[in-house]
């Protein structure tokens, strides 16, 4: 558990067990989840926890069922911020090297840009099966992190003006934002996503 400079937030590990009784993938350990100090202990916001369940964990547990040759039993997933916005937060993640498998985003507007799968030191056909299963299981995650662009500064400034056109523009933008939130309850989290890459270890 690592504290940031404000001493009010930590990045914690959460363990999840598969709800699918037939799945070979039994456990996912998620590292780097922000938690706040409340009532004498650090807790993860329920909305944040559900966000990860819906956008990462559910697809991985269910997706593993559709891969008959996949024998992944446990995953460790680190949330990584390659842009360095949170570089001052003390947080230990695995080092990446040329032996690790890189999956670049297959969607140009996804907030999730890369997935690194740590090398398992496999060779030959065994490695090819491992790589194929990893690509099939993890690639769909990119599509879960698509969010509309936040309104440009020029639009935000115009919305504060008093003339009739900008009042109309302001009303239209607010309506569209409201509708978007109804369709996607995680819209704000996606727009301000605190990570842009995943590092995954397969056991």
N, CA, C and O of each residue as an XYZ file, in Angstrom:
812
protein
N       0.851     -1.184      0.000
C       0.000      0.000      0.000
C       0.886      1.232      0.000
O       1.706      1.394      0.903
N       0.741      2.118     -1.001
C       1.634      3.259     -1.156
C       0.871      4.562     -0.991
O      -0.195      4.740     -1.581
N       1.420      5.486     -0.182
C       0.775      6.774      0.032
C       1.271      7.791     -0.985
O       2.405      7.708     -1.456
N       0.391      8.779     -1.330
C       0.828      9.874     -2.180
C       1.219     11.049     -1.297
O       1.234     10.932     -0.071
N       1.542     12.202     -1.928
C       2.056     13.323     -1.175
C       1.013     13.969     -0.272
O       1.374     14.638      0.695
N      -0.248     13.788     -0.559
C      -1.296     14.391      0.241
C      -1.560     13.594      1.514
O      -2.245     14.076      2.416
N      -1.032     12.403      1.592
C      -1.225     11.536      2.754
C      -2.696     11.181      2.983
O      -3.052     10.692      4.055
N      -3.536     11.418      2.005
C      -4.956     11.106      2.164
C      -5.404     10.025      1.186
O      -6.516      9.507      1.290
N      -4.541      9.690      0.244
C      -4.862      8.688     -0.762
C      -3.753      7.654     -0.823
O      -2.575      7.994     -0.714
N      -4.120      6.410     -0.995
C      -3.134      5.353     -1.203
C      -3.533      4.558     -2.440
O      -4.684      4.598     -2.874
N      -2.578      3.845     -2.994
C      -2.843      2.929     -4.095
C      -2.795      1.530     -3.521
O      -1.769      1.107     -2.989
N      -3.890      0.817     -3.624
C      -3.999     -0.468     -2.945
C      -4.163     -1.615     -3.934
O      -4.399     -1.410     -5.124
N      -4.033     -2.805     -3.414
C      -4.270     -4.041     -4.161
C      -5.633     -4.599     -3.761
O      -5.979     -4.646     -2.580
N      -6.400     -5.020     -4.768
C      -7.684     -5.671     -4.510
C      -7.684     -7.027     -5.210
O      -7.289     -7.126     -6.372
N      -8.121     -8.064     -4.514
C      -8.220     -9.401     -5.091
C      -9.664     -9.712     -5.449
O     -10.581     -9.436     -4.675
N      -9.857    -10.285     -6.625
C     -11.187    -10.663     -7.091
C     -11.191    -12.142     -7.463
O     -10.253    -12.634     -8.091
N     -12.234    -12.834     -7.078
C     -12.398    -14.247     -7.427
C     -13.429    -14.383     -8.536
O     -14.380    -13.605     -8.612
N     -13.237    -15.361     -9.381
C     -14.136    -15.546    -10.519
C     -15.536    -15.960    -10.071
O     -15.683    -16.838     -9.220
N     -16.575    -15.321    -10.649
C     -17.947    -15.750    -10.373
C     -18.361    -16.901    -11.284
O     -19.457    -17.448    -11.160
N     -17.456    -17.261    -12.207
C     -17.754    -18.316    -13.176
C     -17.189    -19.645    -12.662
O     -15.971    -19.822    -12.674
N     -18.021    -20.576    -12.214
C     -17.518    -21.829    -11.624
C     -16.715    -22.697    -12.586
O     -15.887    -23.500    -12.156
N     -16.957    -22.538    -13.895
C     -16.262    -23.376    -14.876
C     -14.996    -22.720    -15.411
O     -14.285    -23.326    -16.213
N     -14.707    -21.526    -14.995
C     -13.551    -20.805    -15.516
C     -12.251    -21.313    -14.888
O     -12.166    -21.503    -13.675
N     -11.245    -21.529    -15.731
C      -9.925    -21.891    -15.218
C      -9.253    -20.681    -14.569
O      -8.424    -20.827    -13.672
N      -9.620    -19.492    -15.031
C      -9.107    -18.266    -14.435
C      -9.854    -18.028    -13.130
O     -11.037    -17.686    -13.144
N      -9.184    -18.204    -12.020
C      -9.845    -18.162    -10.710
C      -9.675    -16.835     -9.982
O     -10.570    -16.418     -9.248
N      -8.537    -16.164    -10.174
C      -8.247    -14.970     -9.379
C      -7.609    -13.888    -10.230
O      -6.779    -14.168    -11.095
N      -8.009    -12.640     -9.974
C      -7.355    -11.474    -10.565
C      -6.957    -10.534     -9.432
O      -7.795    -10.117     -8.632
N      -5.672    -10.208     -9.375
C      -5.166     -9.249     -8.387
C      -4.915     -7.926     -9.103
O      -4.129     -7.857    -10.048
N      -5.592     -6.881     -8.640
C      -5.505     -5.561     -9.275
C      -4.713     -4.625     -8.373
O      -5.049     -4.443     -7.203
N      -3.640     -4.024     -8.937
C      -2.751     -3.162     -8.164
C      -2.854     -1.717     -8.659
O      -2.999     -1.464     -9.855
N      -2.777     -0.783     -7.721
C      -2.786      0.632     -8.087
C      -4.146      1.280     -8.023
O      -4.362      2.331     -8.625
N      -5.080      0.661     -7.293
C      -6.430      1.213     -7.166
C      -6.420      2.293     -6.082
O      -5.991      2.024     -4.960
N      -6.884      3.511     -6.390
C      -6.862      4.575     -5.382
C      -7.885      4.348     -4.277
O      -9.022      3.954     -4.537
N      -7.468      4.601     -3.045
C      -8.353      4.480     -1.892
C      -8.174      5.720     -1.023
O      -7.098      6.317     -0.995
N      -9.231      6.102     -0.317
C      -9.205      7.284      0.540
C      -9.361      6.891      2.007
O      -9.935      5.853      2.338
N      -8.828      7.756      2.877
C      -8.923      7.527      4.314
C     -10.297      7.959      4.803
O     -10.677      9.121      4.661
N     -11.039      7.021      5.379
C     -12.399      7.312      5.834
C     -12.726      6.414      7.019
O     -12.494      5.206      6.987
N     -13.272      7.032      8.067
C     -13.682      6.285      9.272
C     -12.549      5.438      9.832
O     -12.756      4.305     10.266
N     -11.350      6.006      9.814
C     -10.215      5.328     10.425
C      -9.543      4.271      9.580
O      -8.663      3.564     10.070
N      -9.937      4.142      8.305
C      -9.297      3.152      7.439
C      -9.366      3.605      5.987
O     -10.140      4.494      5.633
N      -8.547      2.982      5.161
C      -8.545      3.295      3.741
C      -9.569      2.418      3.014
O      -9.570      1.195      3.152
N     -10.427      3.062      2.248
C     -11.470      2.333      1.525
C     -11.502      2.771      0.071
O     -11.165      3.909     -0.256
N     -11.909      1.857     -0.794
C     -12.055      2.139     -2.220
C     -13.499      2.542     -2.487
O     -14.435      1.861     -2.066
N     -13.666      3.648     -3.185
C     -14.992      4.112     -3.560
C     -15.746      3.004     -4.291
O     -15.195      2.356     -5.181
N     -17.015      2.785     -3.914
C     -17.797      1.696     -4.511
C     -17.946      1.858     -6.022
O     -17.940      0.871     -6.757
N     -18.077      3.096     -6.484
C     -18.217      3.340     -7.915
C     -16.941      2.985     -8.668
O     -16.989      2.447     -9.774
N     -15.785      3.298     -8.045
C     -14.498      2.946     -8.647
C     -14.341      1.434     -8.706
O     -13.884      0.890     -9.712
N     -14.721      0.755     -7.625
C     -14.602     -0.704     -7.582
C     -15.499     -1.349     -8.638
O     -15.093     -2.300     -9.305
N     -16.716     -0.829     -8.787
C     -17.630     -1.372     -9.791
C     -17.140     -1.067    -11.198
O     -17.339     -1.860    -12.118
N     -16.501      0.082    -11.361
C     -15.892      0.463    -12.639
C     -14.915     -0.607    -13.114
O     -14.958     -1.023    -14.271
N     -14.041     -1.050    -12.222
C     -13.070     -2.079    -12.592
C     -13.743     -3.435    -12.816
O     -13.343     -4.188    -13.704
N     -14.743     -3.741    -12.028
C     -15.459     -5.005    -12.219
C     -16.114     -5.060    -13.594
O     -16.048     -6.077    -14.284
N     -16.747     -3.955    -13.986
C     -17.499     -3.927    -15.244
C     -16.599     -3.805    -16.472
O     -16.894     -4.390    -17.514
N     -15.504     -3.050    -16.360
C     -14.698     -2.750    -17.541
C     -13.476     -3.639    -17.722
O     -12.927     -3.708    -18.822
N     -13.037     -4.322    -16.664
C     -11.872     -5.200    -16.789
C     -12.191     -6.625    -16.344
O     -12.051     -7.569    -17.121
N     -12.614     -6.774    -15.105
C     -12.713     -8.108    -14.517
C     -13.762     -8.979    -15.179
O     -13.497    -10.144    -15.475
N     -14.944     -8.442    -15.419
C     -16.012     -9.251    -16.004
C     -15.611     -9.809    -17.359
O     -15.832    -10.988    -17.637
N     -15.013     -8.959    -18.215
C     -14.619     -9.408    -19.551
C     -13.529    -10.472    -19.487
O     -13.509    -11.386    -20.311
N     -12.624    -10.365    -18.519
C     -11.545    -11.344    -18.428
C     -12.048    -12.685    -17.905
O     -11.693    -13.734    -18.443
N     -12.864    -12.657    -16.870
C     -13.398    -13.912    -16.338
C     -14.281    -14.612    -17.372
O     -14.155    -15.819    -17.580
N     -15.164    -13.867    -18.015
C     -16.053    -14.457    -19.013
C     -15.295    -14.824    -20.276
O     -15.551    -15.866    -20.879
N     -14.357    -13.963    -20.681
C     -13.599    -14.219    -21.904
C     -12.754    -15.471    -21.823
O     -12.561    -16.155    -22.828
N     -12.247    -15.779    -20.644
C     -11.413    -16.975    -20.499
C     -12.219    -18.247    -20.760
O     -11.660    -19.268    -21.161
N     -13.538    -18.183    -20.530
C     -14.393    -19.347    -20.795
C     -14.481    -19.668    -22.274
O     -14.717    -20.813    -22.661
N     -14.286    -18.629    -23.114
C     -14.411    -18.804    -24.559
C     -13.107    -19.195    -25.231
O     -13.032    -19.284    -26.456
N     -12.082    -19.426    -24.424
C     -10.783    -19.836    -24.957
C     -10.460    -21.233    -24.440
O      -9.859    -21.364    -23.374
N     -10.840    -22.270    -25.162
C     -10.699    -23.647    -24.659
C      -9.258    -24.051    -24.344
O      -9.025    -24.903    -23.486
N      -8.292    -23.440    -25.037
C      -6.889    -23.802    -24.802
C      -6.210    -22.888    -23.791
O      -5.002    -22.987    -23.574
N      -6.975    -22.006    -23.176
C      -6.402    -21.047    -22.228
C      -6.351    -21.651    -20.828
O      -7.379    -22.045    -20.278
N      -5.161    -21.721    -20.261
C      -5.010    -22.306    -18.922
C      -4.547    -21.270    -17.897
O      -3.974    -21.625    -16.866
N      -4.796    -19.984    -18.183
C      -4.424    -18.935    -17.237
C      -5.236    -19.127    -15.954
O      -6.465    -19.157    -16.008
N      -4.578    -19.254    -14.818
C      -5.264    -19.487    -13.547
C      -5.346    -18.228    -12.685
O      -6.304    -18.038    -11.936
N      -4.334    -17.374    -12.799
C      -4.321    -16.155    -11.994
C      -3.654    -15.035    -12.783
O      -2.665    -15.259    -13.482
N      -4.205    -13.828    -12.666
C      -3.626    -12.652    -13.304
C      -3.292    -11.616    -12.243
O      -4.056    -11.386    -11.306
N      -2.134    -11.002    -12.417
C      -1.792     -9.812    -11.637
C      -1.779     -8.637    -12.610
O      -1.088     -8.677    -13.628
N      -2.543     -7.590    -12.297
C      -2.669     -6.454    -13.205
C      -2.286     -5.172    -12.474
O      -2.877     -4.824    -11.452
N      -1.280     -4.472    -13.017
C      -0.879     -3.180    -12.468
C      -1.419     -2.070    -13.360
O      -1.291     -2.136    -14.583
N      -2.023     -1.052    -12.755
C      -2.469      0.138    -13.473
C      -1.267      1.059    -13.619
O      -0.642      1.428    -12.625
N      -0.940      1.429    -14.848
C       0.267      2.221    -15.098
C      -0.093      3.535    -15.787
O      -0.977      3.576    -16.643
N       0.593      4.593    -15.410
C       0.406      5.911    -16.014
C       1.681      6.292    -16.751
O       2.611      6.834    -16.154
N       1.724      6.008    -18.047
C       2.943      6.260    -18.813
C       3.165      7.741    -19.089
O       4.288      8.148    -19.387
N       2.119      8.553    -18.997
C       2.273      9.994    -19.239
C       2.917     10.698    -18.052
O       3.352     11.844    -18.162
N       2.976     10.017    -16.932
C       3.680     10.572    -15.780
C       2.908     11.605    -14.988
O       3.499     12.339    -14.196
N       1.595     11.680    -15.183
C       0.799     12.663    -14.438
C       0.856     12.395    -12.938
O       0.736     13.313    -12.126
N       1.040     11.134    -12.585
C       1.034     10.770    -11.175
C       2.392     10.213    -10.743
O       2.486      9.352     -9.868
N       3.440     10.734    -11.385
C       4.778     10.190    -11.113
C       5.247     10.463     -9.683
O       6.172      9.811     -9.200
N       4.609     11.433     -8.999
C       5.016     11.724     -7.628
C       4.407     10.755     -6.626
O       4.791     10.735     -5.457
N       3.459      9.954     -7.089
C       2.874      8.955     -6.192
C       3.823      7.765     -6.096
O       4.242      7.215     -7.114
N       4.148      7.383     -4.908
C       5.055      6.250     -4.684
C       4.313      4.959     -5.012
O       3.366      4.583     -4.321
N       4.747      4.293     -6.059
C       3.999      3.133     -6.547
C       4.948      2.220     -7.303
O       5.551      2.635     -8.292
N       5.083      1.006     -6.858
C       6.018      0.062     -7.454
C       5.321     -0.792     -8.509
O       4.307     -1.433     -8.233
N       5.873     -0.793     -9.712
C       5.340     -1.621    -10.793
C       6.495     -2.407    -11.412
O       7.653     -2.013    -11.277
N       6.186     -3.520    -12.091
C       7.250     -4.304    -12.727
C       7.952     -3.508    -13.829
O       7.340     -2.667    -14.487
N       9.219     -3.781    -14.018
C       9.980     -3.178    -15.103
C       9.655     -3.903    -16.408
O       9.502     -5.125    -16.431
N       9.555     -3.144    -17.481
C       9.257     -3.702    -18.803
C      10.554     -3.818    -19.601
O      11.388     -2.912    -19.573
N      10.724     -4.944    -20.316
C      11.882     -5.073    -21.196
C      11.454     -5.659    -22.536
O      10.267     -5.891    -22.768
N      12.413     -5.896    -23.408
C      12.120     -6.334    -24.779
C      11.525     -7.732    -24.850
O      10.968     -8.107    -25.881
N      11.629     -8.504    -23.789
C      11.093     -9.865    -23.797
C       9.587     -9.898    -23.510
O       8.924    -10.908    -23.750
N       9.061     -8.794    -23.000
C       7.638     -8.740    -22.674
C       6.816     -8.472    -23.932
O       7.294     -7.861    -24.888
N       5.579     -8.939    -23.910
C       4.693     -8.856    -25.070
C       3.871     -7.574    -24.987
O       3.132     -7.361    -24.025
N       4.006     -6.715    -26.013
C       3.274     -5.451    -26.051
C       2.051     -5.566    -26.947
O       2.141     -5.981    -28.102
N       0.896     -5.186    -26.383
C      -0.335     -5.075    -27.160
C      -0.691     -3.593    -27.252
O      -1.174     -3.020    -26.274
N      -0.463     -2.954    -28.411
C      -0.876     -1.555    -28.550
C      -2.383     -1.489    -28.755
O      -2.999     -2.456    -29.204
N      -2.967     -0.354    -28.429
C      -4.416     -0.206    -28.547
C      -4.874     -0.429    -29.978
O      -4.267      0.074    -30.923
N      -5.960     -1.196    -30.128
C      -6.545     -1.409    -31.450
C      -7.659     -0.401    -31.726
O      -8.397     -0.529    -32.704
N      -7.773      0.605    -30.851
C      -8.782      1.650    -31.030
C      -8.133      3.002    -30.762
O      -7.720      3.268    -29.633
N      -8.033      3.866    -31.780
C      -7.277      5.124    -31.627
C      -7.865      6.098    -30.610
O      -7.154      6.981    -30.132
N      -9.151      5.957    -30.266
C      -9.744      6.901    -29.316
C      -9.907      6.301    -27.922
O     -10.537      6.902    -27.052
N      -9.342      5.123    -27.715
C      -9.397      4.516    -26.383
C      -8.455      5.254    -25.437
O      -7.349      5.632    -25.822
N      -8.898      5.456    -24.206
C      -8.049      6.060    -23.185
C      -6.971      5.082    -22.717
O      -5.947      5.495    -22.171
N      -7.201      3.795    -22.929
C      -6.208      2.765    -22.621
C      -5.343      2.572    -23.860
O      -5.840      2.141    -24.901
N      -4.068      2.883    -23.758
C      -3.189      2.928    -24.920
C      -2.361      1.662    -25.133
O      -2.073      1.296    -26.273
N      -1.976      0.994    -24.051
C      -1.094     -0.167    -24.187
C      -1.403     -1.200    -23.111
O      -1.842     -0.867    -22.011
N      -1.166     -2.448    -23.454
C      -1.189     -3.529    -22.473
C       0.124     -4.296    -22.616
O       0.450     -4.783    -23.698
N       0.862     -4.398    -21.533
C       2.098     -5.180    -21.518
C       1.825     -6.498    -20.803
O       1.259     -6.520    -19.710
N       2.234     -7.595    -21.435
C       2.108     -8.909    -20.809
C       3.519     -9.397    -20.495
O       4.335     -9.593    -21.395
N       3.789     -9.587    -19.226
C       5.141     -9.943    -18.796
C       5.544    -11.324    -19.320
O       4.741    -12.257    -19.349
N       6.793    -11.424    -19.727
C       7.338    -12.649    -20.304
C       7.244    -13.823    -19.329
O       7.592    -13.701    -18.155
N       6.768    -14.961    -19.835
C       6.668    -16.180    -19.023
C       7.774    -17.180    -19.343
O       7.751    -18.317    -18.871
N       8.745    -16.745    -20.152
C       9.900    -17.561    -20.527
C       9.487    -18.856    -21.223
O      10.104    -19.905    -21.034
N       8.433    -18.762    -22.031
C       7.995    -19.914    -22.821
C       8.668    -19.880    -24.188
O       9.165    -18.837    -24.612
N       8.683    -21.016    -24.875
C       9.318    -21.091    -26.192
C       8.472    -21.935    -27.136
O       7.601    -22.695    -26.711
N       8.749    -21.780    -28.427
C       8.130    -22.617    -29.442
C       6.615    -22.516    -29.481
O       6.044    -21.439    -29.313
N       5.967    -23.670    -29.709
C       4.511    -23.702    -29.822
C       3.828    -23.291    -28.525
O       2.759    -22.682    -28.543
N       4.450    -23.626    -27.405
C       3.875    -23.255    -26.113
C       3.772    -21.734    -25.996
O       2.780    -21.207    -25.491
N       4.808    -21.035    -26.467
C       4.785    -19.572    -26.440
C       3.721    -19.032    -27.389
O       3.014    -18.079    -27.059
N       3.606    -19.647    -28.579
C       2.631    -19.174    -29.564
C       1.207    -19.311    -29.037
O       0.392    -18.410    -29.240
N       0.885    -20.425    -28.360
C      -0.442    -20.594    -27.756
C      -0.679    -19.541    -26.672
O      -1.755    -18.951    -26.578
N       0.353    -19.324    -25.860
C       0.276    -18.346    -24.769
C       0.026    -16.945    -25.326
O      -0.841    -16.224    -24.831
N       0.774    -16.564    -26.340
C       0.658    -15.236    -26.950
C      -0.704    -15.062    -27.608
O      -1.330    -14.010    -27.477
N      -1.167    -16.097    -28.322
C      -2.467    -16.027    -28.991
C      -3.594    -15.858    -27.972
O      -4.491    -15.039    -28.172
N      -3.554    -16.623    -26.889
C      -4.591    -16.512    -25.857
C      -4.548    -15.157    -25.165
O      -5.591    -14.576    -24.864
N      -3.339    -14.651    -24.911
C      -3.206    -13.343    -24.275
C      -3.800    -12.251    -25.164
O      -4.503    -11.363    -24.682
N      -3.518    -12.322    -26.444
C      -4.038    -11.308    -27.367
C      -5.563    -11.364    -27.463
O      -6.226    -10.327    -27.467
N      -6.113    -12.565    -27.541
C      -7.571    -12.713    -27.641
C      -8.271    -12.281    -26.356
O      -9.358    -11.705    -26.404
N      -7.658    -12.555    -25.218
C      -8.289    -12.255    -23.937
C      -8.198    -10.765    -23.586
O      -9.151    -10.187    -23.064
N      -7.046    -10.150    -23.876
C      -6.821     -8.783    -23.403
C      -7.200     -7.692    -24.401
O      -7.557     -6.588    -23.989
N      -7.129     -7.974    -25.705
C      -7.404     -6.934    -26.710
C      -8.785     -6.288    -26.579
O      -8.891     -5.075    -26.765
N      -9.860     -7.046    -26.265
C     -11.177     -6.407    -26.136
C     -11.263     -5.332    -25.058
O     -12.196     -4.530    -25.069
N     -10.314     -5.299    -24.132
C     -10.364     -4.309    -23.059
C     -10.232     -2.885    -23.586
O     -10.769     -1.951    -22.990
N      -9.521     -2.712    -24.698
C      -9.327     -1.364    -25.236
C     -10.663     -0.688    -25.545
O     -10.820      0.513    -25.326
N     -11.606     -1.447    -26.044
C     -12.900     -0.886    -26.401
C     -13.731     -0.436    -25.223
O     -14.710      0.289    -25.399
N     -13.357     -0.854    -24.016
C     -14.109     -0.483    -22.816
C     -13.737      0.894    -22.276
O     -14.398      1.409    -21.374
N     -12.681      1.490    -22.827
C     -12.192      2.758    -22.281
C     -12.314      3.906    -23.274
O     -11.473      4.804    -23.310
N     -13.354      3.864    -24.068
C     -13.634      4.948    -25.012
C     -14.546      5.962    -24.343
O     -15.570      5.602    -23.761
N     -14.171      7.223    -24.429
C     -14.990      8.289    -23.839
C     -14.983      9.484    -24.777
O     -13.965      9.751    -25.415
N     -16.097     10.216    -24.880
C     -16.121     11.438    -25.695
C     -15.074     12.418    -25.194
O     -14.775     12.464    -24.001
N     -14.520     13.201    -26.110
C     -13.536     14.194    -25.721
C     -14.185     15.239    -24.821
O     -15.345     15.608    -25.005
N     -13.413     15.707    -23.846
C     -13.927     16.780    -23.008
C     -14.048     18.051    -23.847
O     -13.273     18.242    -24.784
N     -15.013     18.928    -23.525
C     -15.248     20.115    -24.337
C     -14.006     20.991    -24.356
O     -13.395     21.215    -23.311
N     -13.614     21.499    -25.549
C     -12.423     22.334    -25.666
C     -12.567     23.598    -24.815
O     -13.676     24.011    -24.475
N     -11.424     24.203    -24.479
C     -11.432     25.403    -23.639
C     -12.219     26.530    -24.281
O     -12.886     27.292    -23.580
N     -12.154     26.653    -25.620
C     -12.869     27.727    -26.302
C     -14.373     27.589    -26.126
O     -15.089     28.582    -26.002
N     -14.853     26.316    -26.116
C     -16.281     26.075    -25.910
C     -16.652     26.369    -24.461
O     -17.688     26.974    -24.190
N     -15.791     25.932    -23.521
C     -16.053     26.182    -22.105
C     -16.124     27.676    -21.823
O     -16.971     28.129    -21.053
N     -15.220     28.449    -22.456
C     -15.225     29.903    -22.252
C     -16.458     30.544    -22.871
O     -17.045     31.464    -22.299
N     -16.847     30.051    -24.048
C     -18.021     30.613    -24.730
C     -19.287     30.372    -23.925
O     -20.207     31.189    -23.946
N     -19.333     29.247    -23.211
C     -20.518     28.908    -22.420
C     -20.752     29.892    -21.280
O     -21.850     29.957    -20.726
N     -19.709     30.665    -20.925
C     -19.842     31.632    -19.842
C     -20.306     32.996    -20.346
O     -20.563     33.900    -19.552
N     -20.411     33.140    -21.653
C     -20.848     34.408    -22.235
C     -22.350     34.596    -22.066
O     -23.070     33.645    -21.764
N     -22.826     35.845    -22.265
C     -24.235     36.173    -22.037
C     -25.074     36.266    -23.311
O     -26.296     36.387    -23.230
N     -24.431     36.211    -24.507
C     -25.267     36.413    -25.700
C     -26.119     35.180    -25.989
O     -25.854     34.095    -25.472
N     -27.128     35.356    -26.807
C     -28.153     34.328    -27.018
C     -27.597     33.062    -27.646
O     -28.019     31.961    -27.292
N     -26.638     33.201    -28.591
C     -26.097     32.009    -29.244
C     -25.325     31.144    -28.251
O     -25.474     29.922    -28.229
N     -24.500     31.793    -27.430
C     -23.706     31.002    -26.487
C     -24.582     30.394    -25.402
O     -24.254     29.336    -24.864
N     -25.685     31.047    -25.075
C     -26.628     30.447    -24.128
C     -27.244     29.184    -24.723
O     -27.429     28.178    -24.038
N     -27.559     29.266    -26.032
C     -28.082     28.084    -26.727
C     -27.027     26.982    -26.765
O     -27.326     25.813    -26.520
N     -25.771     27.375    -27.081
C     -24.670     26.407    -27.130
C     -24.470     25.756    -25.774
O     -24.283     24.543    -25.675
N     -24.511     26.574    -24.729
C     -24.339     26.049    -23.381
C     -25.422     25.038    -23.040
O     -25.134     23.979    -22.482
N     -26.662     25.358    -23.372
C     -27.782     24.459    -23.105
C     -27.623     23.145    -23.871
O     -27.889     22.068    -23.337
N     -27.188     23.247    -25.125
C     -27.006     22.053    -25.963
C     -25.911     21.161    -25.410
O     -26.083     19.945    -25.316
N     -24.777     21.764    -25.040
C     -23.648     20.986    -24.514
C     -24.032     20.284    -23.220
O     -23.707     19.113    -23.023
N     -24.728     21.002    -22.332
C     -25.132     20.416    -21.059
C     -26.120     19.271    -21.263
O     -26.073     18.272    -20.546
N     -27.013     19.416    -22.239
C     -27.964     18.346    -22.545
C     -27.244     17.109    -23.052
O     -27.539     15.989    -22.634
N     -26.284     17.322    -23.969
C     -25.521     16.197    -24.515
C     -24.705     15.510    -23.421
O     -24.614     14.283    -23.389
N     -24.111     16.306    -22.522
C     -23.336     15.721    -21.429
C     -24.231     14.905    -20.512
O     -23.846     13.827    -20.059
N     -25.425     15.417    -20.239
C     -26.364     14.707    -19.369
C     -26.790     13.386    -19.994
O     -26.848     12.364    -19.309
N     -27.088     13.399    -21.290
C     -27.497     12.180    -21.987
C     -26.352     11.169    -22.017
O     -26.570      9.967    -21.859
N     -25.139     11.664    -22.220
C     -23.975     10.768    -22.268
C     -23.781     10.062    -20.934
O     -23.439      8.880    -20.896
N     -24.001     10.796    -19.825
C     -23.843     10.201    -18.499
C     -24.922      9.165    -18.222
O     -24.687      8.192    -17.505
N     -26.115      9.377    -18.794
C     -27.181      8.392    -18.629
C     -26.833      7.097    -19.361
O     -27.104      6.001    -18.873
N     -26.229      7.243    -20.537
C     -25.854      6.070    -21.338
C     -24.644      5.362    -20.734
O     -24.593      4.133    -20.683
N     -23.671      6.151    -20.276
C     -22.430      5.592    -19.729
C     -22.208      6.144    -18.323
O     -21.755      7.280    -18.181
N     -22.512      5.374    -17.286
C     -22.358      5.872    -15.911
C     -20.909      6.118    -15.507
O     -20.648      6.754    -14.485
N     -19.964      5.616    -16.306
C     -18.553      5.781    -15.980
C     -17.882      6.854    -16.842
O     -16.655      6.903    -16.927
N     -18.674      7.704    -17.471
C     -18.144      8.700    -18.406
C     -17.084      9.587    -17.761
O     -16.006      9.772    -18.326
N     -17.381     10.136    -16.588
C     -16.442     11.056    -15.943
C     -15.146     10.354    -15.540
O     -14.064     10.932    -15.643
N     -15.258      9.117    -15.085
C     -14.047      8.373    -14.712
C     -13.184      8.135    -15.946
O     -11.961      8.259    -15.878
N     -13.806      7.795    -17.065
C     -13.060      7.551    -18.298
C     -12.362      8.819    -18.785
O     -11.205      8.779    -19.204
N     -13.077      9.948    -18.727
C     -12.504     11.205    -19.221
C     -11.306     11.637    -18.393
O     -10.391     12.275    -18.915
N     -11.299     11.298    -17.110
C     -10.204     11.682    -16.224
C      -9.419     10.450    -15.773
O      -8.923     10.392    -14.648
N      -9.317      9.482    -16.655
C      -8.694      8.200    -16.323
C      -7.284      8.408    -15.776
O      -6.483      9.142    -16.356
N      -6.992      7.756    -14.655
C      -5.713      7.959    -13.979
C      -4.661      6.954    -14.406
O      -3.596      6.892    -13.791
N      -4.922      6.162    -15.443
C      -3.917      5.254    -15.994
C      -4.147      5.152    -17.493
O      -5.257      5.390    -17.971
N      -3.118      4.805    -18.227
C      -3.266      4.657    -19.676
C      -2.653      3.352    -20.193
O      -2.621      3.107    -21.399
N      -2.168      2.520    -19.266
C      -1.592      1.234    -19.659
C      -1.824      0.208    -18.553
O      -1.999      0.557    -17.385
N      -1.822     -1.052    -18.943
C      -1.914     -2.154    -17.989
C      -0.670     -3.013    -18.132
O      -0.186     -3.242    -19.241
N      -0.161     -3.480    -17.020
C       0.933     -4.453    -17.015
C       0.379     -5.724    -16.396
O      -0.099     -5.710    -15.261
N       0.441     -6.819    -17.137
C      -0.232     -8.054    -16.704
C       0.771     -9.193    -16.572
O       1.574     -9.450    -17.469
N       0.704     -9.855    -15.446
C       1.487    -11.081    -15.234
C       0.535    -12.266    -15.207
O      -0.451    -12.258    -14.469
N       0.826    -13.282    -16.006
C      -0.012    -14.464    -16.099
C       0.611    -15.599    -15.306
O       1.787    -15.913    -15.490
N      -0.169    -16.219    -14.423
C       0.299    -17.390    -13.668
C      -0.568    -18.590    -13.989
O      -0.340    -19.676    -13.456
